[in-house]
Amino acid sequence: MDLFIYAVLILMLLLFVGRGTSMEKRVKRLEETLRRVTEQVDLPPSSTDEELKQLVREGKDVQAVKRARKELGLSLIEAKEYIDKL
């Protein structure tokens, strides 16, 4: 009986991991699509981007990353990459 319970738990874990990976791939594709659409529409840069660029010019990269995380809801790594691309 214990073996059956362990097997079910392992199966459930594998299903959740598989779904998580699938969702991450979908989000990445959606982000890439959104980036391409934004470039084609040629939207003006947001005021947040201008503020972040100013912080970088002033040598305040850490503050720029913190601001990007707060304003854009990014993880630390995503915010650092975002600032580096500006």
DAUR-V125936 format. One record per run of one state. SS is the DSSP state (a for helix, b for strand, c for the rest). FROM is the first residue (numbers start at 1). LEN is the number of residues. If there is no record, write none. Layout:
# DAUR-V125936
ss = [SS/SS]
from = [FROM/FROM]
len = [LEN/LEN]
This chain:
# DAUR-V125936
ss = [c/a/c/a/c/a/c/a/c]
from = [1/2/42/47/58/61/73/76/86]
len = [1/40/5/11/3/12/3/10/1]
